């Protein structure tokens, strides 16, 4: 863009020299925010983080003891807590201007298809059996999605954003473990009391990310590299411990798939061959198959393994329901109970969540998001930039885990902040960091027009 006669522009406008899929970086000094607004960004971030974690706190520490299928859409004290937090986050996004700047960044990324999917979910209130419930759950996810992405976008570089990601996921895991503390009481000395597929799902994502990044790091004598190596090792050990404590078969399988993809990305074929050799040796010596079964499916009987702990029976029912309404579904988060009776959809599977809620229309939107996300990921995996290998492993763990717990395409869960934060880290700081830094630095000087504030 040419300069005017005075050698400047009215406002500082970043100049982009590439048409690659790169989000528009906006930090505390975002040019269109103005000098007077630059100082409010720390408070905006704190308010948004408060809203996000207040919902996590309510859903973990203050989890409901009993919820029946009759009152799933009732607005009680717990629901009011969530609604107030969502409304506060929405007000902060709108009046701080974050909502529009976040959208200007997201519309250049694959995440736009995820937003379109949730807009379809919001529109499903038109045909939903519980219109208010479907509309609120959709808006709730969109607001908290934008809030999380806005917070991630404020970090100045990849190192700072990664540290925040590790701490946020660890804090989420600890809060999710409070559900077991609250429900099990003094019986927590039993390993079975710690069984859960909530905090173990977050642990699987964190472990795969830490493992991938730790193995991808090159040896360096710099203090920052050593600190990052220790940090990844520390959070990796923590996540591995909570993963083992959760004894979730789905999370164990997700980690196994994520690790295999990490080894392939790093061309660590020796590790793959070693794992196969050990498994083959155990099978030859005897008891290998039984050992592997107990490692991947701890505490599960043969029938529980065959039916995925009863999930396959639910999926058969949901598939039958989908065939009765294949185009639009029954409304986001809703399944028909017959005679115009609405029940909360608890599919334990992201695919069936999409099919039941929004039918083939929603599946097309979410399918575009998943396909484009993996396309942009696998296309750049071999460059092994900071965060790239860890993201691939964590993404694989997320998609595999979503077949047992709907981490994707469902209403906002406690682990949703982990996935959305991971997406923000990838799109802003991993996908093309040098282009982001160049875009944020190439600011043309501006001029001051008399009688106007800049």
C-alpha positions as CSV (number, residue, x, y, z in Angstrom):
1,X,0.0,0.0,0.0
2,X,1.6,3.4,-1.0
3,X,2.4,6.0,1.5
4,X,0.8,9.4,1.3
5,X,2.6,12.7,0.8
6,X,3.3,13.1,4.5
7,X,5.1,9.7,4.4
8,X,2.6,7.8,6.5
9,X,-0.9,6.4,6.8
10,X,-3.7,7.5,9.1
11,X,-3.3,4.3,11.0
12,X,-0.7,1.6,11.3
13,X,-1.7,-1.2,9.0
14,X,0.2,-4.5,8.7
15,X,1.3,-5.4,5.2
16,X,1.1,-9.1,4.3
17,X,3.3,-10.4,1.5
18,X,2.0,-13.9,1.4
19,X,-1.3,-15.6,0.7
20,X,-0.6,-18.6,2.8
21,X,-3.0,-19.9,5.4
22,X,-1.7,-17.7,8.2
23,X,-3.9,-16.1,10.9
24,X,-3.6,-12.4,11.4
25,X,-1.5,-12.0,14.6
26,X,-3.0,-9.6,17.2
27,X,-1.1,-8.9,20.4
28,X,-1.5,-6.3,23.0
29,X,-0.2,-3.7,20.5
30,X,-2.7,-4.6,17.8
31,X,-2.7,-1.6,15.5
32,X,-6.4,-1.1,15.2
33,X,-6.8,-1.2,18.9
34,X,-5.3,2.2,19.5
35,X,-2.9,3.3,22.2
36,X,-5.6,3.8,24.7
37,X,-6.9,0.3,24.3
38,X,-3.5,-1.4,24.4
39,X,-3.4,-1.4,28.1
40,X,-6.7,-3.2,28.5
41,X,-5.5,-6.5,27.0
42,X,-4.1,-8.0,30.2
43,X,-7.4,-7.4,31.9
44,X,-9.3,-8.9,28.9
45,X,-7.2,-12.0,29.0
46,X,-7.7,-12.4,32.8
47,X,-11.4,-12.0,32.5
48,X,-11.7,-14.5,29.6
49,X,-9.5,-17.0,31.5
50,X,-11.6,-16.5,34.6
51,X,-14.8,-17.3,32.6
52,X,-13.3,-20.4,31.0
53,X,-11.9,-21.8,34.2
54,X,-15.0,-20.9,36.3
55,X,-17.0,-23.2,34.0
56,X,-14.4,-26.0,34.4
57,X,-14.4,-25.4,38.1
58,X,-18.2,-25.7,38.2
59,X,-18.2,-28.9,36.1
60,X,-15.5,-30.6,38.2
61,X,-15.3,-29.4,41.8
62,X,-19.0,-28.5,41.9
63,X,-20.2,-31.4,39.6
64,X,-23.8,-32.5,39.9
65,X,-24.2,-35.6,41.9
66,X,-27.2,-36.9,40.0
67,X,-28.8,-35.8,36.7
68,X,-31.8,-37.6,35.3
69,X,-32.9,-37.7,31.6
70,X,-36.0,-35.7,32.5
71,X,-34.3,-32.6,33.8
72,X,-31.3,-32.4,31.5
73,X,-32.4,-29.0,30.1
74,X,-33.6,-27.6,33.4
75,X,-32.0,-24.3,34.5
76,X,-30.9,-24.8,38.0
77,X,-28.2,-23.1,40.1
78,X,-25.4,-25.0,38.3
79,X,-26.8,-24.0,34.9
80,X,-27.0,-20.3,36.0
81,X,-23.4,-20.4,37.0
82,X,-22.5,-21.6,33.4
83,X,-24.8,-19.1,31.8
84,X,-23.4,-16.1,33.7
85,X,-19.8,-17.1,32.8
86,X,-20.7,-17.5,29.1
87,X,-22.6,-14.2,29.0
88,X,-19.6,-12.4,30.7
89,X,-17.2,-13.9,28.2
90,X,-19.4,-12.8,25.4
91,X,-19.7,-9.2,26.7
92,X,-15.9,-9.0,27.1
93,X,-15.4,-10.3,23.6
94,X,-17.8,-7.8,22.1
95,X,-17.0,-4.6,24.0
96,X,-13.2,-5.2,23.8
97,X,-13.4,-5.7,20.1
98,X,-11.7,-9.1,20.4
99,X,-14.6,-10.9,18.7
100,X,-14.1,-9.2,15.3
101,X,-10.4,-9.4,15.4
102,X,-10.5,-13.0,16.3
103,X,-12.8,-13.7,13.4
104,X,-10.5,-11.8,11.0
105,X,-7.8,-14.2,12.0
106,X,-9.8,-17.4,12.0
107,X,-11.4,-16.9,8.6
108,X,-8.0,-17.5,7.0
109,X,-7.6,-20.9,8.7
110,X,-9.2,-24.3,8.6
111,X,-11.0,-23.5,11.9
112,X,-13.6,-21.5,10.0
113,X,-15.2,-24.9,9.0
114,X,-15.5,-25.8,12.7
115,X,-17.3,-22.4,13.3
116,X,-19.6,-23.1,10.3
117,X,-20.4,-26.5,11.8
118,X,-21.5,-24.9,15.1
119,X,-23.5,-22.3,13.3
120,X,-25.4,-25.2,11.7
121,X,-25.8,-26.6,15.2
122,X,-27.2,-23.2,16.3
123,X,-29.6,-23.2,13.4
124,X,-30.8,-26.7,14.4
125,X,-33.0,-25.1,17.1
126,X,-35.5,-24.6,14.3
127,X,-36.2,-28.3,14.1
128,X,-34.8,-29.4,17.5
129,X,-37.1,-31.2,20.0
130,X,-35.5,-28.9,22.6
131,X,-34.9,-25.6,20.8
132,X,-33.6,-23.6,23.7
133,X,-31.1,-26.3,24.7
134,X,-29.7,-26.8,21.2
135,X,-29.3,-23.0,20.7
136,X,-27.6,-22.4,24.0
137,X,-25.2,-25.3,23.7
138,X,-24.1,-24.1,20.3
139,X,-23.7,-20.5,21.4
140,X,-21.9,-21.6,24.5
141,X,-19.3,-23.5,22.5
142,X,-18.8,-20.6,20.0
143,X,-18.3,-18.0,22.8
144,X,-15.8,-20.1,24.7
145,X,-14.1,-21.1,21.5
146,X,-13.5,-17.4,20.6
147,X,-12.5,-16.6,24.2
148,X,-9.9,-19.4,24.3
149,X,-8.5,-18.4,20.8
150,X,-8.3,-14.8,21.9
151,X,-6.3,-15.6,24.9
152,X,-3.9,-17.8,22.9
153,X,-3.4,-15.0,20.3
154,X,-2.1,-12.6,22.9
155,X,1.1,-14.5,23.6
156,X,4.1,-12.9,22.0
157,X,5.9,-16.0,20.7
158,X,5.8,-19.8,20.5
159,X,7.8,-20.4,23.7
160,X,5.4,-18.3,25.8
161,X,2.3,-19.8,24.2
162,X,3.6,-23.3,24.7
163,X,4.4,-22.7,28.4
164,X,0.8,-21.5,28.8
165,X,-0.6,-24.5,27.0
166,X,1.3,-27.0,29.2
167,X,0.1,-25.2,32.4
168,X,-3.5,-24.9,31.3
169,X,-3.7,-28.5,30.3
170,X,-2.1,-29.6,33.6
171,X,-4.5,-27.4,35.6
172,X,-7.5,-28.8,33.6
173,X,-6.4,-32.4,34.4
174,X,-6.1,-31.7,38.1
175,X,-9.5,-30.1,38.1
176,X,-11.0,-33.0,36.2
177,X,-9.6,-35.4,38.8
178,X,-11.6,-33.6,41.4
179,X,-14.7,-35.3,40.0
180,X,-13.3,-38.6,41.2
181,X,-12.5,-37.0,44.6
182,X,-16.0,-35.7,44.9
183,X,-17.8,-38.8,43.8
184,X,-15.6,-41.6,45.3
185,X,-14.9,-40.0,48.6
186,X,-12.7,-42.1,50.9
187,X,-12.6,-45.1,48.5
188,X,-9.8,-43.5,46.4
189,X,-7.3,-46.0,47.6
190,X,-8.8,-48.3,45.1
191,X,-7.4,-48.0,41.5
192,X,-10.9,-48.6,40.1
193,X,-12.1,-45.4,41.8
194,X,-9.7,-43.4,39.7
195,X,-11.0,-44.8,36.4
196,X,-12.2,-42.1,34.1
197,X,-12.1,-41.1,30.5
198,X,-12.2,-37.4,31.1
199,X,-8.9,-36.4,32.7
200,X,-7.2,-39.4,30.9
201,X,-8.3,-37.9,27.6
202,X,-6.6,-34.6,28.4
203,X,-3.6,-36.5,29.7
204,X,-3.3,-38.4,26.4
205,X,-3.2,-35.1,24.5
206,X,-0.6,-33.6,26.8
207,X,1.6,-36.8,26.8
208,X,1.7,-37.1,23.0
209,X,2.5,-33.4,22.6
210,X,5.3,-33.6,25.2
211,X,6.7,-36.8,23.8
212,X,6.7,-35.6,20.2
213,X,8.4,-32.3,21.1
214,X,10.9,-33.8,23.4
215,X,12.0,-36.4,20.8
216,X,12.0,-33.7,18.0
217,X,14.3,-31.4,20.0
218,X,18.0,-31.2,18.8
219,X,20.8,-31.1,21.4
220,X,21.6,-27.5,22.3
221,X,23.7,-25.9,25.0
222,X,21.5,-22.8,25.2
223,X,19.8,-22.3,28.5
224,X,16.4,-21.8,26.9
225,X,16.6,-25.1,25.1
226,X,17.6,-26.9,28.3
227,X,14.7,-25.3,30.2
228,X,12.3,-26.3,27.5
229,X,13.6,-29.9,27.5
230,X,13.2,-30.1,31.3
231,X,9.7,-28.6,31.1
232,X,8.6,-31.1,28.4
233,X,10.0,-33.9,30.4
234,X,8.3,-32.8,33.6
235,X,4.8,-32.3,32.1
236,X,5.3,-35.6,30.1
237,X,5.9,-37.6,33.3
238,X,3.0,-35.9,35.0
239,X,0.6,-36.7,32.1
240,X,1.9,-40.3,31.8
241,X,1.2,-40.8,35.5
242,X,-2.4,-39.4,35.3
243,X,-2.9,-41.4,32.1
244,X,-2.0,-44.6,33.8
245,X,-4.1,-43.7,36.8
246,X,-7.2,-43.2,34.7
247,X,-7.0,-46.7,33.3
248,X,-9.0,-45.6,30.2
249,X,-8.8,-48.1,27.3
250,X,-9.7,-45.5,24.7
251,X,-7.0,-43.1,26.0
252,X,-4.4,-45.9,26.0
253,X,-5.2,-46.8,22.4
254,X,-5.2,-43.1,21.4
255,X,-1.7,-42.7,22.9
256,X,-0.5,-45.8,21.1
257,X,-1.7,-44.3,17.8
258,X,-0.2,-40.9,18.6
259,X,3.1,-42.4,19.4
260,X,3.2,-44.4,16.2
261,X,2.5,-41.3,14.2
262,X,5.3,-39.4,16.1
263,X,7.8,-42.1,15.4
264,X,6.9,-42.0,11.7
265,X,7.1,-38.3,11.6
266,X,10.6,-38.4,13.2
267,X,11.6,-41.4,11.1
268,X,12.4,-43.3,14.3
269,X,11.8,-46.6,12.6
270,X,14.1,-48.2,15.2
271,X,11.6,-47.5,17.9
272,X,8.8,-49.0,15.9
273,X,10.8,-52.1,15.1
274,X,11.8,-52.4,18.7
275,X,8.2,-52.2,19.9
276,X,7.1,-54.8,17.3
277,X,10.0,-57.1,18.2
278,X,9.1,-57.0,22.0
279,X,5.5,-57.7,21.2
280,X,6.4,-60.6,19.0
281,X,8.8,-62.0,21.6
282,X,6.2,-61.9,24.3
283,X,3.7,-63.6,22.1
284,X,6.2,-66.4,21.3
285,X,7.2,-66.9,24.9
286,X,3.6,-67.0,25.9
287,X,1.3,-64.6,27.6
288,X,2.1,-61.8,25.3
289,X,-1.4,-61.3,24.0
290,X,-2.8,-61.3,27.6
291,X,-0.2,-58.8,28.7
292,X,-1.0,-56.4,25.8
293,X,-4.7,-56.8,26.5
294,X,-4.2,-55.7,30.1
295,X,-2.0,-52.8,29.1
296,X,-4.5,-51.4,26.6
297,X,-7.7,-52.5,28.4
298,X,-7.0,-52.6,32.1
299,X,-9.7,-54.1,34.3
300,X,-11.9,-54.9,31.3
301,X,-13.7,-58.2,30.8
302,X,-13.9,-59.9,27.4
303,X,-17.6,-58.8,27.0
304,X,-16.7,-55.2,27.9
305,X,-13.9,-55.2,25.3
306,X,-16.2,-56.6,22.6
307,X,-18.9,-54.1,23.3
308,X,-16.6,-51.2,24.1
309,X,-18.0,-51.1,27.6
310,X,-21.6,-51.1,26.2
311,X,-20.9,-48.3,23.7
312,X,-21.6,-50.5,20.7
313,X,-25.1,-51.1,21.9
314,X,-25.6,-47.3,22.2
315,X,-24.2,-46.8,18.7
316,X,-26.5,-49.3,17.2
317,X,-29.5,-47.4,18.7
318,X,-28.1,-44.1,17.5
319,X,-27.5,-45.4,14.0
320,X,-31.1,-46.6,13.8
321,X,-32.3,-43.1,15.0
322,X,-30.1,-41.4,12.4
323,X,-31.7,-43.4,9.6
324,X,-35.0,-42.1,10.7
325,X,-33.8,-38.5,10.2
326,X,-30.7,-38.6,8.0
327,X,-30.6,-35.1,6.6
328,X,-31.0,-32.7,9.6
329,X,-31.0,-34.9,12.7
330,X,-32.9,-34.1,15.8
331,X,-31.2,-30.9,16.9
332,X,-27.8,-30.3,18.5
333,X,-27.3,-32.4,21.6
334,X,-30.7,-34.0,21.3
335,X,-32.1,-37.4,20.4
336,X,-35.7,-38.4,20.0
337,X,-37.2,-40.6,22.8
338,X,-40.4,-41.2,20.9
339,X,-43.7,-39.4,21.1
340,X,-42.0,-36.0,20.7
341,X,-39.9,-36.7,23.8
342,X,-36.4,-35.2,23.8
343,X,-33.5,-36.8,25.5
344,X,-29.9,-35.6,25.9
345,X,-27.6,-37.2,23.3
346,X,-24.9,-39.2,25.1
347,X,-23.3,-41.0,22.2
348,X,-19.7,-41.4,23.6
349,X,-18.6,-40.9,20.0
350,X,-18.1,-37.6,18.0
351,X,-19.3,-39.1,14.7
352,X,-22.7,-40.2,16.2
353,X,-22.9,-36.8,18.0
354,X,-22.8,-35.1,14.6
355,X,-25.2,-37.6,12.9
356,X,-27.8,-37.4,15.6
357,X,-27.6,-33.7,16.1
358,X,-27.3,-32.2,12.6
359,X,-27.5,-35.2,10.3
360,X,-25.7,-35.3,6.9
361,X,-25.6,-31.5,6.7
362,X,-23.5,-31.3,9.9
363,X,-21.4,-34.2,8.9
364,X,-20.4,-32.4,5.7
365,X,-19.3,-29.3,7.6
366,X,-17.4,-31.2,10.3
367,X,-15.9,-33.5,7.7
368,X,-14.5,-30.5,5.8
369,X,-13.0,-29.2,9.0
370,X,-11.3,-32.6,9.8
371,X,-10.1,-33.2,6.3
372,X,-8.7,-29.7,5.8
373,X,-7.0,-29.8,9.3
374,X,-5.3,-33.1,8.6
375,X,-4.3,-31.9,5.1
376,X,-2.6,-28.7,6.4
377,X,-1.0,-30.8,9.2
378,X,0.4,-33.7,7.2
379,X,1.5,-31.4,4.4
380,X,4.0,-29.7,6.8
381,X,4.9,-32.5,9.2
382,X,8.3,-33.3,7.6
383,X,9.7,-29.8,8.3
384,X,9.7,-30.6,12.1
385,X,9.4,-27.0,13.2
386,X,8.8,-26.2,16.9
387,X,5.4,-27.6,18.0
388,X,4.8,-29.5,14.7
389,X,5.5,-33.1,15.7
390,X,3.9,-32.7,19.1
391,X,0.8,-31.2,17.5
392,X,0.5,-34.2,15.1
393,X,0.7,-36.7,17.9
394,X,-1.7,-34.8,20.1
395,X,-4.1,-34.4,17.2
396,X,-4.1,-38.1,16.5
397,X,-4.8,-38.8,20.2
398,X,-7.7,-36.4,20.1
399,X,-9.4,-37.9,17.1
400,X,-8.9,-41.5,18.3
401,X,-10.1,-40.6,21.8
402,X,-13.2,-38.9,20.3
403,X,-14.4,-42.3,19.3
404,X,-14.9,-43.1,22.9
405,X,-15.6,-39.7,24.4
406,X,-16.9,-36.8,22.2
407,X,-14.0,-34.4,22.5
408,X,-15.0,-33.0,19.1
409,X,-18.3,-31.7,17.6
410,X,-20.1,-31.9,20.9
411,X,-21.1,-29.4,23.5
412,X,-18.4,-27.6,25.5
413,X,-16.7,-30.1,27.9
414,X,-13.9,-29.6,30.4
415,X,-11.4,-31.0,27.9
416,X,-12.7,-28.8,25.1
417,X,-10.3,-26.0,26.3
418,X,-7.4,-28.4,25.8
419,X,-8.3,-29.1,22.1
420,X,-9.1,-25.4,21.3
421,X,-5.9,-24.2,23.0
422,X,-4.0,-26.8,20.9
423,X,-5.6,-25.5,17.7
424,X,-4.8,-21.9,18.6
425,X,-1.2,-22.8,19.3
426,X,-1.0,-24.6,16.0
427,X,-2.6,-21.9,13.8
428,X,-0.9,-18.9,15.4
429,X,2.5,-20.1,16.5
430,X,3.3,-23.4,14.7
431,X,1.8,-23.3,11.2
432,X,4.0,-20.5,9.9
433,X,5.7,-18.7,12.8
434,X,8.2,-16.8,10.7
435,X,5.4,-15.4,8.5
436,X,3.5,-14.4,11.7
437,X,6.5,-12.6,13.1
438,X,7.2,-10.8,9.8
439,X,3.6,-9.7,9.5
440,X,3.6,-8.3,13.0
441,X,6.8,-6.4,12.5
442,X,6.1,-4.9,9.1
443,X,4.1,-2.0,10.2
444,X,4.0,1.1,8.1
445,X,4.4,4.5,9.9
446,X,1.3,6.5,10.4
447,X,0.4,10.2,10.4
448,X,-1.7,12.1,12.8
449,X,-4.6,14.0,11.4
450,X,-5.4,17.2,13.3
451,X,-8.6,17.0,15.3
452,X,-8.6,13.2,15.4
453,X,-7.3,10.7,17.9
454,X,-5.1,7.8,16.8
